[in-house]
Amino acid sequence: MPALMIQGCGSDVGKSTLVAGLCRLFTDRGLVVRPFKPQNMSNNAAVTADGGEIGRAQALQAQACRTPATVHMNPVLLKPQSDVGAQVIVRGGLDGTLNARDFRSRKRALLAVAVESFRHLSAEAELVLVEGAGSPAETNLRANDIANMGFAHAADVPVVLAGDIDRGHVIAAVVGAYTVLDEADRARIKGFVINKFRGDPSLFDAGRQEIVARTGWRDLGMVPWLASARRLPAEDAVVLERGGQAGAQRRVKIVAPLFPRIANFDDFDPLNAEPEVDFRFAPPGQALPGDADLVILPGTKSTLADLAFLRAQGWDIDLAAHVRRGGRVLGICGGFQMLGRRIADPEGIEGPPGEAEGLGLLDIETVMSPAKTLRAVSGVLAESGAAFHGYEIHVGVTRGADLGRPFLRRDGGEGEGAVSPNGRIAGAYVHGLFDRGAARAALLAGLGVASAGQDHVQTVDAALDEIAAVLERTLDIPALSRIAGL
């Protein structure tokens, strides 16, 4: 079965973007392509067409393949709840919570699950493009590995190694990987790609030649810095440090506090692309700005822990002042739960059992429960009637008087979310509220500005097309095709 795996010299070297671009490139050549990642670690998840959850990057790559996302595209997903523990999602469903040491003991069984899902995709595709995780050069993790070389050997998939020149020391990174890998793993790598180059590419010709001389791996090309990648949903929260697009011409300021366990933060990509919106995350150690028009409390993997963090930062005081000034507040998923009077997690679903007073801005209460809601949802904004399409991915049951004033109405008329009596505080469980141009325009109209109005899926599709075109020019696509077995 034709397949190719892109591994990297580290995290955030651009593996997800390269795979997405190649997915679009080969799909546009008429092939049936499927993306795959055996193991992922991210709190930025997506709901699949078959009712599970997978990493956001694989959902993006499915979009690049012009096919619905399925749980087989990312059969093992780890969702960190603390520095040492994570929820384990297997084929889209919750399979327990484990610390890092316990997870290692399960790797062998999970490798079999990953290979079976890969075979499932192979049966319906003409090419499977596989993304690794982290780096194969982390040899301390090599035993029972399912994310990189362990999977590549088990499924007999050839590997291309990507290095990030924007970080510097890319020669050392690629050659260093060659040095520490054992002979069998070295042989599995058929070539390398240099990613994120800025400037005149000929200036690194000697560097690429040195990598070839030291490793014997084939030089498969060098990809320039892809400005279009900024328009794609990110998977790792580290990218949130890059901030928003402030400018004197931007008329509305929207701020979201950056929680340690923030989840589904690509909710805000459409706002960041709006020409009249200055959207930014408020990092730890900084107050919520006093001139914000709207504060959005984002989703979180650990609602009680991040609520405690919010208070430790003094953001609850900033938020109270914002409300006194007449400012608006919107809560999404875990942020919606925080707006209520009380949150309880008696069974320790998201961490140690406990409960806490909420921010008291909505008359609701939430109790965490083992059942997890995973579903696509569509409907209209209750006030404007503008259509939205999004998804729910949460634990917890919320009750309270303010639910009688729903923020949204699902298809069929059922209310979702809550609004305060004065209309300035609102929240709902639905992610993706800003994706549809009509819904985003209605929400921004309430802040006094017009929206560009385009559905965000069109923005992402255009970026994928641009990235595929660059990869066509800069990579040795015939050689990659031969390595993949096409």
Solvent accessible surface area in square Angstrom, and as a share of the most:
residue,aa,sasa,rsa
1,M,106,0.47
2,P,35,0.22
3,A,3,0.03
4,L,2,0.01
5,M,0,0.00
6,I,4,0.02
7,Q,0,0.00
8,G,0,0.00
9,C,28,0.17
10,G,10,0.09
11,S,65,0.42
12,D,64,0.33
13,V,2,0.01
14,G,14,0.13
15,K,12,0.05
16,S,30,0.20
17,T,26,0.15
18,L,4,0.02
19,V,0,0.00
20,A,0,0.00
21,G,0,0.00
22,L,2,0.01
23,C,0,0.00
24,R,1,0.00
25,L,6,0.03
26,F,4,0.02
27,T,22,0.13
28,D,85,0.44
29,R,125,0.46
30,G,62,0.60
31,L,46,0.23
32,V,61,0.35
33,V,1,0.01
34,R,37,0.14
35,P,0,0.00
36,F,0,0.00
37,K,10,0.04
38,P,0,0.00
39,Q,24,0.11
40,N,4,0.02
41,M,106,0.47
42,S,7,0.05
43,N,17,0.09
44,N,0,0.00
45,A,0,0.00
46,A,4,0.03
47,V,27,0.16
48,T,8,0.05
49,A,81,0.63
50,D,79,0.41
51,G,45,0.44
52,G,4,0.04
53,E,1,0.00
54,I,0,0.00
55,G,0,0.00
56,R,33,0.12
57,A,3,0.02
58,Q,0,0.00
59,A,16,0.13
60,L,9,0.05
61,Q,0,0.00
62,A,1,0.01
63,Q,49,0.22
64,A,0,0.00
65,C,7,0.04
66,R,138,0.50
67,T,24,0.14
68,P,91,0.57
69,A,16,0.12
70,T,34,0.20
71,V,16,0.09
72,H,35,0.16
73,M,1,0.00
74,N,1,0.00
75,P,0,0.00
76,V,0,0.00
77,L,0,0.00
78,L,9,0.04
79,K,6,0.03
80,P,24,0.15
81,Q,18,0.08
82,S,50,0.32
83,D,136,0.71
84,V,109,0.63
85,G,16,0.15
86,A,11,0.09
87,Q,2,0.01
88,V,1,0.01
89,I,1,0.00
90,V,31,0.18
91,R,74,0.27
92,G,4,0.04
93,G,31,0.30
94,L,74,0.37
95,D,65,0.34
96,G,31,0.30
97,T,75,0.44
98,L,41,0.20
99,N,66,0.34
100,A,69,0.53
101,R,197,0.72
102,D,66,0.34
103,F,16,0.07
104,R,125,0.46
105,S,95,0.61
106,R,74,0.27
107,K,20,0.09
108,R,172,0.63
109,A,63,0.49
110,L,2,0.01
111,L,36,0.18
112,A,65,0.50
113,V,34,0.20
114,A,0,0.00
115,V,27,0.16
116,E,104,0.47
117,S,0,0.00
118,F,2,0.01
119,R,114,0.41
120,H,91,0.41
121,L,1,0.00
122,S,13,0.08
123,A,95,0.73
124,E,79,0.35
125,A,12,0.09
126,E,79,0.36
127,L,1,0.00
128,V,0,0.00
129,L,1,0.00
130,V,0,0.00
131,E,3,0.01
132,G,0,0.00
133,A,22,0.17
134,G,18,0.17
135,S,7,0.04
136,P,7,0.04
137,A,33,0.25
138,E,73,0.33
139,T,65,0.38
140,N,112,0.58
141,L,69,0.34
142,R,70,0.26
143,A,81,0.63
144,N,65,0.33
145,D,14,0.07
146,I,1,0.00
147,A,9,0.07
148,N,8,0.04
149,M,1,0.00
150,G,9,0.09
151,F,0,0.00
152,A,0,0.00
153,H,58,0.26
154,A,45,0.35
155,A,4,0.03
156,D,104,0.54
157,V,1,0.01
158,P,23,0.14
159,V,0,0.00
160,V,0,0.00
161,L,0,0.00
162,A,0,0.00
163,G,0,0.00
164,D,9,0.04
165,I,30,0.15
166,D,66,0.34
167,R,119,0.44
168,G,31,0.29
169,H,132,0.59
170,V,5,0.03
171,I,50,0.25
172,A,66,0.51
173,A,27,0.21
174,V,0,0.00
175,V,22,0.12
176,G,28,0.27
177,A,1,0.01
178,Y,56,0.21
179,T,86,0.50
180,V,77,0.44
181,L,6,0.03
182,D,80,0.42
183,E,143,0.64
184,A,60,0.47
185,D,2,0.01
186,R,72,0.26
187,A,64,0.49
188,R,45,0.16
189,I,5,0.03
190,K,92,0.39
191,G,0,0.00
192,F,0,0.00
193,V,5,0.03
194,I,0,0.00
195,N,5,0.02
196,K,37,0.16
197,F,23,0.10
198,R,140,0.51
199,G,67,0.64
200,D,72,0.38
201,P,77,0.48
202,S,62,0.40
203,L,143,0.71
204,F,26,0.11
205,D,60,0.31
206,A,74,0.57
207,G,8,0.08
208,R,46,0.17
209,Q,121,0.54
210,E,66,0.30
211,I,0,0.00
212,V,57,0.33
213,A,86,0.67
214,R,140,0.51
215,T,12,0.07
216,G,64,0.61
217,W,14,0.05
218,R,112,0.41
219,D,43,0.22
220,L,1,0.00
221,G,6,0.06
222,M,12,0.06
223,V,0,0.00
224,P,49,0.31
225,W,97,0.34
226,L,20,0.10
227,A,71,0.55
228,S,15,0.10
229,A,30,0.24
230,R,111,0.40
231,R,79,0.29
232,L,8,0.04
233,P,23,0.14
234,A,21,0.16
235,E,21,0.09
236,D,58,0.30
237,A,43,0.34
238,V,82,0.47
239,V,26,0.15
240,L,19,0.10
241,E,138,0.62
242,R,114,0.42
243,G,30,0.29
244,G,22,0.21
245,Q,73,0.32
246,A,64,0.49
247,G,30,0.29
248,A,117,0.90
249,Q,122,0.54
250,R,40,0.14
251,R,153,0.56
252,V,5,0.03
253,K,47,0.20
254,I,1,0.00
255,V,0,0.00
256,A,0,0.00
257,P,0,0.00
258,L,24,0.12
259,F,3,0.01
260,P,70,0.44
261,R,45,0.16
262,I,6,0.03
263,A,8,0.06
264,N,4,0.02
265,F,7,0.03
266,D,19,0.10
267,D,5,0.03
268,F,4,0.02
269,D,36,0.19
270,P,2,0.01
271,L,0,0.00
272,N,32,0.16
273,A,55,0.43
274,E,2,0.01
275,P,72,0.46
276,E,44,0.20
277,V,1,0.00
278,D,13,0.07
279,F,4,0.02
280,R,76,0.28
281,F,27,0.11
282,A,6,0.04
283,P,46,0.29
284,P,68,0.43
285,G,73,0.70
286,Q,108,0.48
287,A,68,0.53
288,L,13,0.06
289,P,39,0.24
290,G,49,0.47
291,D,94,0.49
292,A,9,0.07
293,D,58,0.30
294,L,17,0.09
295,V,1,0.00
296,I,0,0.00
297,L,1,0.00
298,P,1,0.00
299,G,1,0.01
300,T,12,0.07
301,K,15,0.06
302,S,3,0.02
303,T,1,0.00
304,L,36,0.18
305,A,57,0.45
306,D,1,0.01
307,L,1,0.01
308,A,62,0.48
309,F,50,0.21
310,L,1,0.00
311,R,86,0.31
312,A,84,0.65
313,Q,58,0.26
314,G,19,0.18
315,W,1,0.00
316,D,38,0.20
317,I,123,0.62
318,D,32,0.17
319,L,3,0.01
320,A,43,0.33
321,A,21,0.16
322,H,5,0.02
323,V,41,0.24
324,R,183,0.67
325,R,139,0.51
326,G,26,0.25
327,G,11,0.11
328,R,81,0.30
329,V,3,0.02
330,L,10,0.05
331,G,0,0.00
332,I,0,0.00
333,C,10,0.06
334,G,1,0.01
335,G,0,0.00
336,F,2,0.01
337,Q,4,0.02
338,M,0,0.00
339,L,0,0.00
340,G,0,0.00
341,R,113,0.41
342,R,78,0.28
343,I,0,0.00
344,A,5,0.04
345,D,3,0.01
346,P,80,0.51
347,E,111,0.50
348,G,23,0.22
349,I,25,0.13
350,E,22,0.10
351,G,25,0.24
352,P,120,0.76
353,P,93,0.59
354,G,33,0.31
355,E,108,0.48
356,A,35,0.27
357,E,133,0.60
358,G,8,0.07
359,L,33,0.16
360,G,46,0.44
361,L,42,0.21
362,L,4,0.02
363,D,50,0.26
364,I,0,0.00
365,E,52,0.23
366,T,1,0.00
367,V,57,0.33
368,M,3,0.01
369,S,27,0.18
370,P,76,0.48
371,A,79,0.61
372,K,45,0.19
373,T,40,0.23
374,L,38,0.19
375,R,100,0.37
376,A,67,0.52
377,V,11,0.06
378,S,33,0.22
379,G,6,0.06
380,V,56,0.32
381,L,8,0.04
382,A,43,0.33
383,E,177,0.79
384,S,66,0.43
385,G,45,0.43
386,A,17,0.13
387,A,46,0.36
388,F,2,0.01
389,H,77,0.34
390,G,7,0.07
391,Y,26,0.10
392,E,2,0.01
393,I,11,0.06
394,H,19,0.09
395,V,10,0.05
396,G,7,0.07
397,V,67,0.38
398,T,19,0.11
399,R,167,0.61
400,G,31,0.29
401,A,73,0.56
402,D,7,0.04
403,L,57,0.28
404,G,65,0.62
405,R,98,0.36
406,P,18,0.11
407,F,27,0.11
408,L,0,0.00
409,R,99,0.36
410,R,35,0.13
411,D,104,0.54
412,G,91,0.88
413,G,41,0.39
414,E,104,0.47
415,G,32,0.30
416,E,11,0.05
417,G,6,0.05
418,A,0,0.00
419,V,28,0.16
420,S,7,0.04
421,P,110,0.69
422,N,104,0.54
423,G,34,0.32
424,R,92,0.34
425,I,6,0.03
426,A,11,0.08
427,G,0,0.00
428,A,0,0.00
429,Y,15,0.06
430,V,0,0.00
431,H,3,0.01
432,G,3,0.03
433,L,1,0.01
434,F,3,0.01
435,D,51,0.26
436,R,95,0.35
437,G,2,0.02
438,A,57,0.44
439,A,0,0.00
440,R,11,0.04
441,A,35,0.27
442,A,27,0.21
443,L,37,0.19
444,L,2,0.01
445,A,65,0.50
446,G,48,0.46
447,L,34,0.17
448,G,49,0.48
449,V,9,0.05
450,A,71,0.55
451,S,26,0.17
452,A,74,0.57
453,G,35,0.34
454,Q,88,0.39
455,D,45,0.23
456,H,20,0.09
457,V,79,0.45
458,Q,96,0.43
459,T,22,0.13
460,V,6,0.04
461,D,40,0.20
462,A,43,0.34
463,A,0,0.00
464,L,0,0.00
465,D,63,0.33
466,E,76,0.34
467,I,0,0.00
468,A,9,0.07
469,A,49,0.38
470,V,24,0.14
471,L,0,0.00
472,E,77,0.35
473,R,170,0.62
474,T,42,0.24
475,L,14,0.07
476,D,46,0.24
477,I,2,0.01
478,P,81,0.51
479,A,1,0.01
480,L,2,0.01
481,S,18,0.11
482,R,146,0.53
483,I,36,0.18
484,A,7,0.05
485,G,50,0.48
486,L,85,0.42
